Amino acid sequence: MDLLNTLVDKGLRRELPTRDEALAVLATSDDDVLDVVAAAGKVRRHWFGRRVKLNYLVNLKSGLCPEDCSYCSQRLGSKADILKYTWLKPDEASQAAAAGLAGGAKRVCLVASGRGPTDRDVDRVSDTIKAIKDQNENVEVCACLGLLSDGQAERLREAGADAYNHNLNTSEGTYGDITTTHTYADRVDTVQKAHAAGLSACSGLIAGMGESDEDLVDVVYALRELDPDSIPVNFLIPFEGTPLAKEWNLTPQRCLRILAMVRFVCPDAEVRIAGGREVHLRTMQPLALHLANSIFLGDYLTSEGQAGKADLEMIADAGFEVEGAGEVTLPEHRVAAGGGCGSHESAGCGSHADAGCGSHAEAGCAPCGSSAEEAEESIPEARTDLVAVRRRGAGTDLAPNA
């Protein structure tokens, strides 16, 4: 397929695909999905070999969020039956992190629900970072605390944070349909604050919320322009009790096409399979390792993931290896440029006029080029049996899954 050969060549040169090429990846048929995976796999292996980076989530504060993000089980007005608790103490968070590190994780992601941290919250998280690093000198720590105010990113960096996560989630044109209590521009601003403070920026998306192919391409092009070092790709977990509980728009094949498109557009960034992989990729998870070079080990914030032991077995059986603590994740040119915290002109990360995030009137769950009737027929049966609320680990007396 000429399209795939072209995309491989561009990926090896870090050259930005055209929007039509990115859309064409999403529009490929299920019959061609293995060809798409094989092509994107060449780009993944060129920049990251066969290494898989393991990340581990610690939910420092669960539920009770004042924001109204429609996808989130912790949102304002959520009726999802999730764990709710206030801030973990530093020693509690450190113990939770230790489980993931013992399972092979090299990065701990400290997450707290809420619009954004107060200065007192930054102090709390700083104490937690110190507690974790006192016990594990080489661990990477990524904070995810919501929208940052001026100076807070610098304080987290001084406290020992290595990275900051704040996802764009969806395109600018559809963002107001998902969240009304803050804006897309607010999210962009926080990613830029992390960059400016010298933190490794981590920003990604959520697929499966009813967006169009154009929306997916818009948000991935916007991420390429922001130039985060790592890009988590989440697949919506439709929690009962949230506005998007009925949005079951993904198949394993579509998830693979989305991951492949992200890899082609952001060839040298760490692409991480994040929430929802067990729910939507299911038995095709090993194929996704040919596209992404990073996953979360064990459970997520409010949902349970695959057993940590099964994650490790999956990686080994697929012919990949867990990235060691002493190995550098990013390609050499990114490290030399300061960890990707800046614009790389040679990588085509300048301003892309054609990467606009305008409003798409046709935005829905119909794949590009499909009619609404065809899309309705293709929606898979809801697998609510695969959505398991987390009842172990942080905030409980039960051992975590790692």
N, C-alpha and C positions, 0 to 999 in steps of 0.2 A: 504494500500500500504506500503510494508516494507520500501521502500525508504523514505517515508515521516515520518514514525515512527522513523527511524534512525536519520533523520535530526532534528526532534524535540528533541530527547534525546541529541544530540550533541549541539543543540542551547541552551538548558537549562544549559549545562555544559560549555558553551563557547568553545567548542571543534571545531576545523577547519574541515569542511567536506572535503572529497577527491575531486579532480577535476572532476572525473567521476560522483560523486554525484551532484555537482553543474551543470554540463552539462546536467545531466538527468532531473533536474528541468526545464531547458529551453526547453527540448525536450518533455515534457509531452504534451498530447493532450488537445484540448479545452474542451473535455468531462470531463477531470480531473481537470480543473482549480479551481473549488470550493473546491475540496479536498486539492489542493496546498495552497490556501488562508487560509483554516481552519488550516492547519498544521503550516504554518508560523505565523498565528495569535496567536497561543499558545505561540510561542517564543516572539513575540512582547508584548503580555500582561504580560508575566512573568517578563520582564525587565522594561516595561513602563506603565503597567496598561492600562487604557482606556483614557489616557491623550493625547491631540494633541497640540503640540507647534506651535504657530503662529509666523511667521517671516514676516518682511516687507521690501521691497526693495526701496532704494532711489538711482536713477541714477544721480550721481553727475556731470558727464560729458558724453554726449552722442554722439556717432559717431566719425568720423575723426580718426580712429585708424590706426596706421601704420602696424599692424600685418595682416597676410593673412589667419586667421583661417576660413576654408571653411564654417563652420556652422553659422558664426556670421553675423548679419545684420549690424554691425558697422565696419566690416573689411575694409581693404584697397581695393578699387575698388568696394565696394558694391554699387549696384544700388537700394537697398531697400529704399523705401520712408519713412524713419524713422525720428524722431525728431533729430536735431543736435544742440547742444549748448555746450558752454564751462562751466567752473566750476561754480556750484551754490555757492552763498555766504553762510556762516555758518547759518545765520538766515533763509534763504530760505530752506536750507536742514533740519533745525530743525522743521520748519513749516510742511514740507512734512512728516517728521518722526512722528510728532504729530498725523497726521491723522491715521496712522497705529496703533499707540499705543492706540488711542481712540477706535479702532476697536477690540482690544484684543491682539495685538502682544506684545511679550515680548522681541523680538530681532529685532533690526534695522540693515540692511545690507547696508553699504555704498559702492557703486560700481562706478568705474570710468574707462572709456575706455582708452586703451593705452598699450604700452609694459610693462611699470612699472613706478612708481612714481619718480619724481625728489625730491631732498631734500625740495624744495619749496612746492611741492605737498604734502609731508608729513606734512609740517607746516599747509597747508590749511586744510587737513583732521583732524589734531590735533585740530585746532580751531573749526571745525564742531563737533567733538566728545564732546568737552567741552560744546558747545552750547546745544547739545542734552541732555547731562547728567545734565546740570544745571537746565533744565526743567523737567527731568524725572530721578530721582536719581537711581532707580533700574533697568533701562533698560540695556539690553545687547547690545553691539555694536560690529558688525563684519565688518571689512574692507576688500575690495576686489579691489586691485589696480594694479594687474598684478605682474610681476616678481620683487622680492625685492632684493635690494643691501645690502651689509653688514651694520648692525647697524640700518636699517630702521624698522625692526620688533620690536627691543627694544624701539625705539622712539615712535612707535604707542602704545606699551604696557604702556609706561610712560604717554602717553597722555590720557589713559583710555580705549583703545580698549580692548575688552575681547577675541576676536577671529579674525582669518584671514582665508579668503577663497581663495583657488587656486585649481581648479579642474584638475585632470589628464585627464579627458575627454574620452580617449580611450586607447587602449593597446599600449605599446611601439612599438610593431611590425608594427602597422598601423599608428602611429602618424605622420610620415613623409608624408603620403598621405593626411592628413587633414591640416597640418600647415608646412610651410617651414621656417618661419622667427624666430622661436625659437624651442627648442628641448623638448622632453619628460623629459630629465634629468634636464633641466632648471626648469620645473614645480616641479619635485620631490625636487629639491634644495630649492625652495621657501617654500614648505610645511615644510621641515625640519628646515628652518630658523624660521618659526613661532613657531614650537615646542620648539626650543632651547631658544626662547625669553620668553617662558612662556605663549604664547597665545594659546587658544584652537584652534586646527587645524580643518579646515573644507575643505574637498576635496571630489569630486565626479566624476560623469561621464555623458556623453551624449549618449543615446541609439537611434538607428534609422538612423545612418549615413552610413549604408551599411556594418557594421561590422558582423563578424561571431559570433556564440555562443562562440567559443574559445576566441575571442577577448574580449567579455564581461566578461568571467570568468577571463581572464588574468588581466584586469584592476581592477576588484573587489578584486582579491587576492592581487594585488599590494597595493590597499588601505588598506586591512587588515594589511599588513605588515607595512605600514606607520602609521597606528593606529590613524586616525583622530577621533575626538569626534563626528563629524556630517558628514554625507555623502549625499549630494544632488544628486538625480537621476533625470536628465533632459531627456526629450523626444524631439528629434529634432523638432523644428518648422521650416518647410521648407519655408523660406522667398523667395518670388520672388525677383530676383536681386542678389541672392547668388549662389555659385556653387552647393549647395545641394538642390536647389529649387524643384527638381523632386524626391527627396528621400522620398517616402511615403511607408515605410517598416513595419510600426507598426500597430497592432490591439490592442483593449483593452485587449484581453486575453494575448497577448505577453507582454504587459506592466506589467500586474499583475505577470506573471512568472518571469520577470526581477526583480521586486521589491521583490518577494519571495526569489529569489536566493541571492540577496543582504542581506536580513534579515538573511538567514541561514548562510552565510559566515561571516557576521558582526553582530551577534545577539544582542550585548549590546551597539551598536553605535546608535546615533540618525540618523535614516534614514528619509530623507526629500524628499517628492514629490515636484519637482521643475518645471521648465519651461516645457510647453507642455502638462500638465495633462488634461487641458480642450480640447485640440485638439485631443489627442489620447485615453485617457481613457473615455472621454465623460460621458455617463450616468452610467458608472461603476466606477466613482470616489469614491463613498462611500466604495466599496469593498477594494480599495487601502488603506483606513484608517486602515484596519485590518493588514496591512503589514508595513506601515510607521507610525511614531509617530510625524511627523512634516510636515507642509506645508507652502507655501507662501500665505499670505493673499492679495487678490486684484491683481493688475497688476504686470507685470515683467519689465525688463529693457526697451525694445522697443516694446513689445506686450501687449495687454490688456488681463487680465485674467477674470475669473468669478467674478461677483459682490461680494464684501466683505460680504454683508448680506447673499447672497446665500451660501458662504463658511461656515458661522456660522450656518446656518440652516442645511446644509448637515452634519456637525459634530454632531449636536444635534440629528437629525433624525436617524443617524446611531448608536446612543447609546454611543457616545464618549463625552468627555468634554474638553473644552479649558483649557490648562495648565495655572495656575495662576502665577503672577509675583513672588510670594513668594515660589513657588515650585521649587525643584531642578530637572532639566531634566534628568541628567545622573544617572545611578545606583550607589549605594553607593561605590562599589569597585573602580569605575572609579574616583569618586570625591576624595576618599582617596589616590589614586595614583597620584593625581595632575591633575585631569581633563583629564586623558588619554594622557597627554603629555609625552610619554615615552613608552618604550617597556614593555608589560605585558607578562612575560614568561608563566604565568599560563593560559593566554588566547590564547596561541598558536600563538603569534604574532612574532615569531622569523623568521629567514630566511627560506623561503620555496623553496627548489630547484625545486620543481615541479610546482611552480607558475610562471614559466618563461614567459617573454613577447616576445618570439621569433616571427619571421615573419611567418605568416600563408599563404601559397601560395593559399589556397582555400578561403581566406577571401573574402567575398562578402555578399550578403544579404540572402543567402540560409541558413535556419535553419540547425543545426547540424543533419546530417543523411538524409537530403533532397537533391534531385537533383536540378540543376539550373532551370530546366523546372517546377518542382513543386513549387519552390519558386516564380518564375515569375507569376504563376497562382494565388498564394495566396496573392500577394501584393494588399492591399485594394485600393479602389478608392480614389483618392486625394480629401481631404476636404479643399480646399483652402478657402472656405467660413468661416472656423473657425479660420483663421489666421488674427487677427485684429491688425493693427499697433497702438501703444499707442499714443493718442492725448490729454491726460489729465494728471494732476499731475505735477511732477517735470518738469521744462522747459517750462511750459505753464501757462496760466492764468486761467485754469479750475480746479475745485476741483478734488483731487485724488480719486481713487477708494479704499476704505478701509472699 
